[in-house]
Amino acid sequence: RFRLELQGERLLASHGVGTQVRAAVRLPWLQRWELKSTWLQRRLDRCQLGVTVAGESANAEKFARFKDLAPLATPAQAQALLQLCLPALDWQHLPWQPLSEASLKRRLLGQARWLLPLWLAGLGANAALGTPLPWAPLLVGSTLLLVAWVLHARAWARFAACALDGEVIVYRSGVFT
């Protein structure tokens, strides 16, 4: 059970079935909002709204319990909470700007950091075992993986965008999530 209350400038969250956990934070301390909806949540018309509290790293224990504004909510409920926390933000009319062309390259290079060590491990295993590995199936599998990887990165770069609305910077990304 999750409950969210607004008392003046303080936002109170309580959750738990057996043990009630309560956390409170002032609205101006909320500095980062994260609206997530996985593939399954979109099919069920649900989403999550998480927050980061200013000064959270210095007071980790104090704010550890205040992570979610809405652990599971309808998109309309999440929009209403965003409107409450950020009244100046006009979510429906944000001027979305696509990321630069270099974002695809950065995404591919960022994801490539695991590919080279994997190939080197395969070559090392081939040399250490003394018997040749089945390179034909490995090459076919690697080629299919590489094509899927590039297609995913292109879809991510095509959807990713940012918008500036007053003092708020909004960023969106994802393919399946």
Secondary structure as a PSIPRED ss2 file (coil, helix, strand):
# PSIPRED VFORMAT (PSIPRED V4.0)

   1 R C   1.000  0.000  0.000
   2 F E   0.000  0.000  1.000
   3 R E   0.000  0.000  1.000
   4 L E   0.000  0.000  1.000
   5 E E   0.000  0.000  1.000
   6 L E   0.000  0.000  1.000
   7 Q E   0.000  0.000  1.000
   8 G C   1.000  0.000  0.000
   9 E C   1.000  0.000  0.000
  10 R E   0.000  0.000  1.000
  11 L E   0.000  0.000  1.000
  12 L E   0.000  0.000  1.000
  13 A E   0.000  0.000  1.000
  14 S E   0.000  0.000  1.000
  15 H E   0.000  0.000  1.000
  16 G C   1.000  0.000  0.000
  17 V C   1.000  0.000  0.000
  18 G C   1.000  0.000  0.000
  19 T C   1.000  0.000  0.000
  20 Q C   1.000  0.000  0.000
  21 V E   0.000  0.000  1.000
  22 R E   0.000  0.000  1.000
  23 A E   0.000  0.000  1.000
  24 A E   0.000  0.000  1.000
  25 V E   0.000  0.000  1.000
  26 R E   0.000  0.000  1.000
  27 L H   0.000  1.000  0.000
  28 P H   0.000  1.000  0.000
  29 W H   0.000  1.000  0.000
  30 L E   0.000  0.000  1.000
  31 Q E   0.000  0.000  1.000
  32 R E   0.000  0.000  1.000
  33 W E   0.000  0.000  1.000
  34 E E   0.000  0.000  1.000
  35 L E   0.000  0.000  1.000
  36 K E   0.000  0.000  1.000
  37 S C   1.000  0.000  0.000
  38 T C   1.000  0.000  0.000
  39 W H   0.000  1.000  0.000
  40 L H   0.000  1.000  0.000
  41 Q H   0.000  1.000  0.000
  42 R H   0.000  1.000  0.000
  43 R H   0.000  1.000  0.000
  44 L C   1.000  0.000  0.000
  45 D C   1.000  0.000  0.000
  46 R C   1.000  0.000  0.000
  47 C E   0.000  0.000  1.000
  48 Q E   0.000  0.000  1.000
  49 L E   0.000  0.000  1.000
  50 G E   0.000  0.000  1.000
  51 V E   0.000  0.000  1.000
  52 T E   0.000  0.000  1.000
  53 V E   0.000  0.000  1.000
  54 A C   1.000  0.000  0.000
  55 G C   1.000  0.000  0.000
  56 E C   1.000  0.000  0.000
  57 S C   1.000  0.000  0.000
  58 A C   1.000  0.000  0.000
  59 N C   1.000  0.000  0.000
  60 A H   0.000  1.000  0.000
  61 E H   0.000  1.000  0.000
  62 K H   0.000  1.000  0.000
  63 F H   0.000  1.000  0.000
  64 A C   1.000  0.000  0.000
  65 R C   1.000  0.000  0.000
  66 F C   1.000  0.000  0.000
  67 K C   1.000  0.000  0.000
  68 D E   0.000  0.000  1.000
  69 L E   0.000  0.000  1.000
  70 A E   0.000  0.000  1.000
  71 P E   0.000  0.000  1.000
  72 L E   0.000  0.000  1.000
  73 A E   0.000  0.000  1.000
  74 T C   1.000  0.000  0.000
  75 P H   0.000  1.000  0.000
  76 A H   0.000  1.000  0.000
  77 Q H   0.000  1.000  0.000
  78 A H   0.000  1.000  0.000
  79 Q H   0.000  1.000  0.000
  80 A H   0.000  1.000  0.000
  81 L H   0.000  1.000  0.000
  82 L H   0.000  1.000  0.000
  83 Q H   0.000  1.000  0.000
  84 L H   0.000  1.000  0.000
  85 C H   0.000  1.000  0.000
  86 L C   1.000  0.000  0.000
  87 P C   1.000  0.000  0.000
  88 A C   1.000  0.000  0.000
  89 L C   1.000  0.000  0.000
  90 D C   1.000  0.000  0.000
  91 W H   0.000  1.000  0.000
  92 Q H   0.000  1.000  0.000
  93 H H   0.000  1.000  0.000
  94 L C   1.000  0.000  0.000
  95 P C   1.000  0.000  0.000
  96 W C   1.000  0.000  0.000
  97 Q E   0.000  0.000  1.000
  98 P E   0.000  0.000  1.000
  99 L C   1.000  0.000  0.000
 100 S C   1.000  0.000  0.000
 101 E C   1.000  0.000  0.000
 102 A H   0.000  1.000  0.000
 103 S H   0.000  1.000  0.000
 104 L H   0.000  1.000  0.000
 105 K H   0.000  1.000  0.000
 106 R H   0.000  1.000  0.000
 107 R H   0.000  1.000  0.000
 108 L H   0.000  1.000  0.000
 109 L H   0.000  1.000  0.000
 110 G H   0.000  1.000  0.000
 111 Q H   0.000  1.000  0.000
 112 A H   0.000  1.000  0.000
 113 R H   0.000  1.000  0.000
 114 W H   0.000  1.000  0.000
 115 L H   0.000  1.000  0.000
 116 L H   0.000  1.000  0.000
 117 P H   0.000  1.000  0.000
 118 L H   0.000  1.000  0.000
 119 W H   0.000  1.000  0.000
 120 L H   0.000  1.000  0.000
 121 A H   0.000  1.000  0.000
 122 G H   0.000  1.000  0.000
 123 L H   0.000  1.000  0.000
 124 G H   0.000  1.000  0.000
 125 A H   0.000  1.000  0.000
 126 N H   0.000  1.000  0.000
 127 A H   0.000  1.000  0.000
 128 A H   0.000  1.000  0.000
 129 L H   0.000  1.000  0.000
 130 G C   1.000  0.000  0.000
 131 T C   1.000  0.000  0.000
 132 P C   1.000  0.000  0.000
 133 L C   1.000  0.000  0.000
 134 P C   1.000  0.000  0.000
 135 W H   0.000  1.000  0.000
 136 A H   0.000  1.000  0.000
 137 P H   0.000  1.000  0.000
 138 L H   0.000  1.000  0.000
 139 L H   0.000  1.000  0.000
 140 V H   0.000  1.000  0.000
 141 G H   0.000  1.000  0.000
 142 S H   0.000  1.000  0.000
 143 T H   0.000  1.000  0.000
 144 L H   0.000  1.000  0.000
 145 L H   0.000  1.000  0.000
 146 L H   0.000  1.000  0.000
 147 V H   0.000  1.000  0.000
 148 A H   0.000  1.000  0.000
 149 W H   0.000  1.000  0.000
 150 V H   0.000  1.000  0.000
 151 L H   0.000  1.000  0.000
 152 H H   0.000  1.000  0.000
 153 A H   0.000  1.000  0.000
 154 R H   0.000  1.000  0.000
 155 A H   0.000  1.000  0.000
 156 W H   0.000  1.000  0.000
 157 A H   0.000  1.000  0.000
 158 R H   0.000  1.000  0.000
 159 F H   0.000  1.000  0.000
 160 A C   1.000  0.000  0.000
 161 A E   0.000  0.000  1.000
 162 C E   0.000  0.000  1.000
 163 A E   0.000  0.000  1.000
 164 L E   0.000  0.000  1.000
 165 D E   0.000  0.000  1.000
 166 G C   1.000  0.000  0.000
 167 E C   1.000  0.000  0.000
 168 V E   0.000  0.000  1.000
 169 I E   0.000  0.000  1.000
 170 V E   0.000  0.000  1.000
 171 Y E   0.000  0.000  1.000
 172 R E   0.000  0.000  1.000
 173 S C   1.000  0.000  0.000
 174 G C   1.000  0.000  0.000
 175 V C   1.000  0.000  0.000
 176 F C   1.000  0.000  0.000
 177 T C   1.000  0.000  0.000
